[in-house]
Amino acid sequence: MRDITYPPVIVTAKLLFRLLGQRFQLSGTEHVPRKGGALLAINHTGYVDFIYGGLGANPSKRLVRFMIKREMMDKPGVGHLLRSFHHIRVDRDSGVQSMRDATEYLKAGEVVGIYPEATISRSFEIKELKTGAVRIAAEAGVPLIPVIVWGAHRLMTKDHPKDFSRSRKTIAVRVGAPLYPTGEDPAAETAELRAEMQRLLDETLAAYPEDEKAPGSWWTPARLGGSAPTPAEAKLLDAAELKERAARRAAKAAEKKDSSTK
């Protein structure tokens, strides 16, 4: 693929990281192959995870084509930029086409980034995973590489204000050893992926600077003394959000119907 905008944007982003005083903990980046297709399965804690998830492939000089929801890809301005990076458009109402596109990218030798949790984890723990990641990797015949990004949620995530201040923040990116799903038992292979992502998350949290996981901090999981919702509490918040979203859609549809009959 011809990339005109992607490389210079990466250079600009690295400069901005430095200006913001961000520090980085990168490990396991050697697991991203220098050639050939690979699917990166990344945890999802905030809106800018993908910016940092790509750093895991940077030492191997690879560009990651992320699977990004339709709403972002179609957004004026930023959507045009994302499309110029050859990211993959995901329609949550019909994911078949995005899976086909991802498989074609991988077979063509591209590195693709996927969020198997599908939505942001409000607890910042690993949620239940969808089976799409293992099915895509198996179909394309490529390694499935678990990746943990930690700290990016402190910049921009659900239920909290944006914080792009120059206060010191550490961003950790930990890349795990590749898995090789066959697709014979997607549920079992997805459970294996989740277990590996959980292990990597635990290692990442253990290595994260102590002064940046202060007791009571909202970005720290409840099990470590933070004030983030527990997984059970987060599940209730997610359900309430879906219910509210459905109510808005219904109200909008009713309003449109009323206006068409006048």
C-alpha positions as CSV (number, residue, x, y, z in Angstrom):
1,M,0.0,0.0,0.0
2,R,1.1,3.5,-0.8
3,D,1.4,5.6,2.4
4,I,1.7,9.3,2.1
5,T,0.2,10.7,5.3
6,Y,0.9,7.8,7.8
7,P,4.7,8.1,8.2
8,P,4.8,11.9,8.7
9,V,1.9,11.7,11.1
10,I,3.8,9.2,13.2
11,V,6.8,11.5,13.3
12,T,4.6,14.4,14.4
13,A,2.9,12.2,17.0
14,K,6.3,11.3,18.5
15,L,7.2,14.9,18.8
16,L,3.9,15.7,20.5
17,F,4.5,12.8,22.9
18,R,7.8,14.4,23.9
19,L,6.2,17.9,24.3
20,L,3.6,16.4,26.6
21,G,6.3,14.9,28.7
22,Q,5.1,11.4,28.2
23,R,7.4,8.5,29.1
24,F,7.2,5.0,27.5
25,Q,7.6,1.5,28.6
26,L,8.0,-0.8,25.5
27,S,8.6,-4.5,25.8
28,G,8.2,-7.6,23.6
29,T,8.2,-5.5,20.4
30,E,10.5,-8.2,18.8
31,H,7.4,-10.4,18.5
32,V,6.0,-8.3,15.7
33,P,7.4,-9.8,12.5
34,R,9.3,-7.5,10.1
35,K,7.6,-9.2,7.1
36,G,4.3,-10.9,6.5
37,G,0.8,-10.5,7.9
38,A,0.1,-10.4,11.7
39,L,-3.0,-9.6,13.7
40,L,-2.5,-7.5,16.9
41,A,-5.2,-8.1,19.5
42,I,-5.1,-5.0,21.7
43,N,-7.0,-4.2,25.0
44,H,-9.4,-1.3,24.9
45,T,-9.4,1.3,27.7
46,G,-9.8,4.6,25.9
47,Y,-10.4,6.5,22.7
48,V,-6.7,7.0,21.7
49,D,-5.4,3.4,22.3
50,F,-4.8,3.0,18.6
51,I,-2.3,5.9,18.5
52,Y,-0.1,4.1,21.0
53,G,-0.9,0.5,20.0
54,G,1.0,1.1,16.8
55,L,4.1,1.8,18.7
56,G,4.4,-1.9,19.4
57,A,5.1,-2.5,15.7
58,N,7.3,0.6,15.2
59,P,10.6,-1.1,16.0
60,S,9.8,-3.7,13.3
61,K,9.2,-0.8,10.9
62,R,5.6,-1.9,10.4
63,L,2.5,0.3,10.0
64,V,-0.7,-1.0,11.7
65,R,-4.0,-1.0,9.9
66,F,-6.5,-0.6,12.7
67,M,-10.1,-1.8,12.6
68,I,-12.0,1.3,13.6
69,K,-15.7,1.9,14.0
70,R,-17.7,3.4,11.2
71,E,-18.6,6.5,13.1
72,M,-15.0,7.5,13.4
73,M,-14.1,6.6,9.8
74,D,-17.0,8.6,8.4
75,K,-16.4,11.6,10.6
76,P,-15.5,14.8,8.7
77,G,-11.9,15.7,8.8
78,V,-10.5,13.0,11.1
79,G,-12.3,10.3,9.0
80,H,-10.5,11.4,5.9
81,L,-7.2,11.2,7.7
82,L,-8.0,7.7,9.1
83,R,-9.0,6.5,5.7
84,S,-5.7,7.8,4.2
85,F,-3.9,5.4,6.7
86,H,-5.8,2.5,5.1
87,H,-7.5,1.6,8.3
88,I,-10.4,-0.8,8.2
89,R,-14.0,0.5,8.5
90,V,-16.1,-1.5,11.0
91,D,-19.9,-1.4,10.9
92,R,-21.1,-2.9,14.2
93,D,-24.5,-3.7,12.7
94,S,-22.8,-5.9,10.0
95,G,-19.3,-7.0,10.8
96,V,-18.9,-9.5,8.0
97,Q,-17.4,-7.1,5.5
98,S,-14.9,-5.7,8.0
99,M,-13.8,-9.3,8.8
100,R,-13.3,-10.0,5.1
101,D,-11.4,-6.8,4.6
102,A,-9.1,-7.6,7.6
103,T,-8.5,-11.1,6.2
104,E,-7.6,-9.7,2.8
105,Y,-5.2,-7.2,4.4
106,L,-3.5,-10.0,6.4
107,K,-3.1,-12.3,3.4
108,A,-1.5,-9.4,1.5
109,G,1.1,-9.2,4.3
110,E,-0.2,-6.3,6.3
111,V,-0.3,-5.9,10.1
112,V,-3.8,-5.3,11.4
113,G,-4.9,-4.1,14.8
114,I,-8.1,-5.4,16.3
115,Y,-9.9,-4.8,19.7
116,P,-11.4,-8.2,20.6
117,E,-13.3,-6.6,23.6
118,A,-15.2,-4.6,21.0
119,T,-15.9,-1.7,23.4
120,I,-14.0,0.3,25.9
121,S,-13.5,-1.4,29.3
122,R,-14.7,1.0,32.0
123,S,-13.1,-1.1,34.7
124,F,-9.8,-1.1,32.7
125,E,-9.7,-4.8,33.1
126,I,-9.9,-7.3,30.3
127,K,-13.5,-7.8,29.3
128,E,-15.0,-10.9,27.7
129,L,-13.6,-11.2,24.1
130,K,-15.4,-11.7,20.8
131,T,-14.2,-14.6,18.7
132,G,-13.6,-12.5,15.7
133,A,-9.8,-12.1,16.3
134,V,-9.1,-15.8,16.4
135,R,-11.4,-16.5,13.4
136,I,-9.7,-13.8,11.3
137,A,-6.2,-14.9,12.2
138,A,-7.1,-18.6,11.5
139,E,-8.7,-17.7,8.1
140,A,-5.7,-15.6,7.1
141,G,-3.1,-18.1,8.4
142,V,-1.2,-15.4,10.4
143,P,0.0,-15.1,14.0
144,L,-2.3,-13.6,16.5
145,I,-0.2,-11.3,18.8
146,P,-1.7,-10.1,22.1
147,V,-0.8,-6.4,23.0
148,I,-1.5,-4.4,26.2
149,V,-1.6,-0.6,26.1
150,W,-1.7,1.0,29.5
151,G,-1.9,4.7,30.4
152,A,-3.5,6.0,27.2
153,H,-6.9,5.9,29.0
154,R,-5.6,8.7,31.3
155,L,-5.7,11.0,28.3
156,M,-9.2,10.3,26.9
157,T,-11.8,7.7,27.9
158,K,-15.4,7.2,28.9
159,D,-16.9,9.1,31.9
160,H,-13.8,11.3,32.4
161,P,-12.6,14.6,31.0
162,K,-9.8,14.8,28.5
163,D,-6.4,15.4,29.9
164,F,-3.7,16.3,27.4
165,S,-1.8,18.4,29.9
166,R,2.0,18.2,30.3
167,S,1.7,16.4,33.6
168,R,3.9,13.3,33.5
169,K,2.2,10.2,32.3
170,T,3.7,6.9,31.4
171,I,2.4,4.9,28.5
172,A,3.2,1.2,28.6
173,V,3.0,-1.0,25.5
174,R,3.6,-4.7,26.1
175,V,3.6,-7.2,23.2
176,G,3.2,-10.9,23.9
177,A,4.4,-14.0,22.1
178,P,2.3,-14.9,19.0
179,L,-0.5,-17.4,19.2
180,Y,-1.4,-19.5,16.2
181,P,-5.2,-20.2,16.2
182,T,-6.5,-22.9,13.9
183,G,-10.2,-21.9,14.0
184,E,-11.2,-25.4,15.0
185,D,-12.5,-24.2,18.4
186,P,-12.9,-20.4,18.4
187,A,-14.3,-20.3,21.9
188,A,-11.4,-22.2,23.4
189,E,-8.8,-20.2,21.4
190,T,-10.5,-17.0,22.4
191,A,-10.3,-18.1,26.1
192,E,-6.5,-18.7,25.5
193,L,-6.1,-15.2,24.0
194,R,-7.9,-13.7,27.0
195,A,-5.8,-15.5,29.5
196,E,-2.6,-14.3,27.8
197,M,-3.9,-10.7,27.6
198,Q,-4.8,-10.9,31.3
199,R,-1.3,-12.2,32.1
200,L,0.3,-9.4,30.1
201,L,-1.9,-6.8,31.8
202,D,-0.9,-8.1,35.2
203,E,2.8,-7.8,34.2
204,T,2.2,-4.3,32.8
205,L,0.5,-3.1,36.0
206,A,3.2,-4.6,38.2
207,A,5.9,-2.7,36.2
208,Y,4.0,0.6,36.0
209,P,5.5,3.4,38.1
210,E,4.3,3.3,41.7
211,D,3.8,7.0,41.9
212,E,1.4,6.8,38.9
213,K,-1.0,4.3,40.4
214,A,-1.8,6.1,43.6
215,P,-4.6,4.7,45.8
216,G,-7.9,6.1,44.8
217,S,-6.8,7.3,41.4
218,W,-9.7,6.8,38.8
219,W,-7.4,5.3,36.2
220,T,-6.3,2.4,38.5
221,P,-8.3,-0.8,38.7
222,A,-10.4,-1.4,41.8
223,R,-8.4,-4.5,42.7
224,L,-5.3,-2.4,43.0
225,G,-6.9,0.2,45.3
226,G,-8.1,2.5,42.5
227,S,-11.5,4.1,42.2
228,A,-12.3,2.6,38.7
229,P,-15.5,0.6,38.6
230,T,-15.3,-3.1,39.3
231,P,-16.0,-5.3,36.2
232,A,-19.5,-6.0,37.6
233,E,-20.1,-2.3,38.1
234,A,-18.8,-1.5,34.7
235,K,-21.1,-4.1,33.2
236,L,-24.1,-2.2,34.7
237,L,-22.8,1.1,33.3
238,D,-22.4,-0.4,29.9
239,A,-26.0,-1.8,30.0
240,A,-27.4,1.6,31.0
241,E,-25.4,3.3,28.2
242,L,-26.8,0.8,25.6
243,K,-30.4,1.4,26.9
244,E,-30.0,5.1,26.7
245,R,-28.5,4.9,23.2
246,A,-31.4,2.7,22.1
247,A,-33.9,5.2,23.5
248,R,-32.2,8.0,21.6
249,R,-32.4,6.1,18.4
250,A,-36.1,5.3,18.9
251,A,-36.9,8.9,19.7
252,K,-35.0,10.0,16.6
253,A,-36.8,7.5,14.4
254,A,-40.2,8.5,15.8
255,E,-39.4,12.2,15.2
256,K,-38.4,11.4,11.6
257,K,-41.6,9.4,11.1
258,D,-43.7,12.3,12.5
259,S,-42.0,14.8,10.2
260,S,-42.5,12.6,7.1
261,T,-46.3,12.4,7.8
262,K,-46.8,16.2,8.1
